[in-house]
Amino acid sequence: MVRRRLPSSTYYTPAGESEWSRETFGEQSVAVLSGGYRNPIEMARHVAARCGSHQPFFVMDVAAIERRLEVLRSTLPLIRPNYSIACNADPVLARVLSNNLDVNFEVATSGELELTGLHSEPSRIIFCSQLLTRKGIKNAVQSGCGTFVVESEKQMNDVMNASADAQIFLAVCLPYSSGEVPFGCSIDELEEILDMAHLLGANLTGIYLELGVRATLDDYITAIHDARSIIDTASTKFLDLRHISLGNLVIPTGTDGSVNNNSISFCETINRAVSELFDDHIDFSANIGRFLVTNAFTLCTNVIGKRALDAKYITNDDFDEGVGYLYQTNDGVYGSFGCKLMDINPQCKPLNGEEAFDGSNQHYLGAVLGPILDGCDVAQRLTRCRQLRVGEWLVWEKMGAFTIPVDGEHHVPPVYYYSGKECWQKLIHKDEQRRSPSPSVNDDIGSDGEGGYASSCEDQDAEMMLEPLVEDLNEF
């Protein structure tokens, strides 16, 4: 069962707000507040104070997705953004992204395909699975999906048998890929598959290079050079490859998830390599889901258990003296903290600040365990903060990636959606234009054509320099 709607906590009056409204976006309620950007921790505090429950919940800054897209369009204009539904299957997120026509969607299962089909045209869906089966291909073709990523000659044949017109991307596993599970054919197999594609008349239009989440900038630059060699090799076999996907592109950010000089330098280097090696007729894309969603979601959990013990047992260091605390919270790795399996390291702090209830400012070593209390259910291995009480809220920032699955059977905490009024007006205008029967060609709803991209929630000069952009965007 596909998750069409999440339980929503967007019905609490925002604390201290004289002007606010509750609007509807798709089937979900969104709190629209006066002004612009709002700190998600402030929003989390007022939800926690009014929800009347100790159950976990998310807060989502809906406009943060648009702001991140605008960053990408300014700093990485040569790379078209793809979004993998597996990164976060929140329905409001999917709808916001679908309103930006320059964003394509990557899906790996029938459930992800069904959810994406509720919001996006089939022509914008790419079926990319490490377990590609004939049944999965058939379901995707019946849903209208026309682009597939294959790893072998057999998979290429399966796609051609299901749809002769389908576009095919060949996944290539480069020797320096850092992925734990290799994805794609080897370099040794490449030429043989290209020969067979030409012989069969396959509609092979691109290549897919997955380098893994630990890939470095040098790895991406080397991959771009290797892509040039693959394109040249394919042309000698009368194959016209026009698309190159860099797989999951991990853009560096600050420790707080903000765009910084390292982010800008990374994007500039990618842009320079692409422009130097390729003509305009070659389209580049990359999956940038983590960059888009990580900062948009904040999770709050409640302390449901506590135990004092020697600090050395927490740190496994005999030199750590004094008392430490084991805390139990009501969400864990079998829920929202499954993101830890994807190289994400959540960090918590007390929602209501560091001021201790007993007036002491002393900090203690501790660990935060999940509700199951087995050896794997550890939300945070080591923390240092004031002493916490049972019933107190913890806030976990940057919890957007790999926390909300597409499977509707899996329990997910309710989500509090909010947006500033100015940003909301632009979001809803884009949504209306996107879903009108015949949108005007002059309406700026986000595209990859000459009309340009959608305007952001903050007016920006198209000619602005990238250095000032870092300062303006650090709030994200």
Secondary structure as UniProt FT lines:
FT   TURN            10..11
FT   TURN            15..16
FT   STRAND          20..25
FT   TURN            26..27
FT   STRAND          28..33
FT   HELIX           40..50
FT   STRAND          57..61
FT   HELIX           63..75
FT   TURN            77..78
FT   STRAND          79..84
FT   HELIX           85..87
FT   HELIX           91..98
FT   TURN            101..102
FT   STRAND          104..107
FT   HELIX           110..117
FT   TURN            118..119
FT   HELIX           122..124
FT   STRAND          125..128
FT   TURN            130..131
FT   HELIX           134..142
FT   TURN            143..144
FT   STRAND          147..150
FT   HELIX           153..162
FT   TURN            164..165
FT   STRAND          167..172
FT   TURN            175..176
FT   HELIX           187..200
FT   STRAND          204..208
FT   TURN            213..214
FT   HELIX           217..236
FT   TURN            237..238
FT   STRAND          243..248
FT   TURN            255..256
FT   HELIX           261..277
FT   TURN            280..281
FT   STRAND          283..287
FT   HELIX           289..293
FT   HELIX           294..296
FT   STRAND          297..310
FT   HELIX           311..315
FT   TURN            318..319
FT   STRAND          323..329
FT   TURN            333..335
FT   HELIX           336..342
FT   STRAND          348..350
FT   TURN            351..352
FT   TURN            357..358
FT   STRAND          364..369
FT   TURN            375..376
FT   STRAND          378..385
FT   TURN            390..391
FT   STRAND          393..396
FT   TURN            401..402
FT   TURN            408..409
FT   STRAND          415..420
FT   HELIX           421..435
FT   TURN            441..442
FT   TURN            450..451
FT   TURN            462..463
FT   HELIX           466..473
FT   TURN            474..475
//
